[in-house]
Amino acid sequence: MKSLLNCLVLLLLLTSCSKIEENNDPIIGIWKHTVKTATNTNKMVIDNEEYIFNDVYLGRFHGYKDGQIVFLTDFRWTYENGHYTVSYPGTDFPNDILEMKETPDGIMLIRSQGSIFAVKTN
């Protein structure tokens, strides 16, 4: 019994001392986009989009109409070869392929077709 307890204590020490990898990707944070037409690229009737990217390659999308959330979904993101890919599991939304660009107006995510995806707010 004593050896089992020692093994458990050793296991606890090893797992509690392991270092969690820190993700400092510049995409992490809140990004916003004001929709210029009545519907966005996914055919939703919204006037503002908000994308919240977190450090474990996940995020949440909020679609607003007149200041109220009318649609929300989770998404995944990856980074490879200078491009971000945002996918929306459980929806029929197509993946977004993005590139980050710094402009005089701030940092923007630009879709591969050249349109603005979102602007960083923080």
Helices and strands as residue ranges (DSSP letters): H 2-16, E 29-34, E 48-53, E 58-65, E 68-80, E 83-87, E 96-103, E 106-111, E 116-120
